[in-house]
Amino acid sequence: MKLRRQAGDALDSAKETLSDVQEASRRVVATTEWATVALIAVSAVSVVALVLATVAYKRAGQEG
């Protein structure tokens, strides 16, 4: 009986650990998704800034 109880305790502990790992995995995925959104936003702003700088450079060349 003692061995069976120990095995049951070990199984419960393993289930709790698996649950913790699953929760951590969900958090990592959520963080990764937000990091991807932030990266896309920064990239979009960079592209717009580059286009505006190019237009300003070309206009300055035409005026000068």
Beta strands, then each sheet from edge to edge (+ up, - down):
end
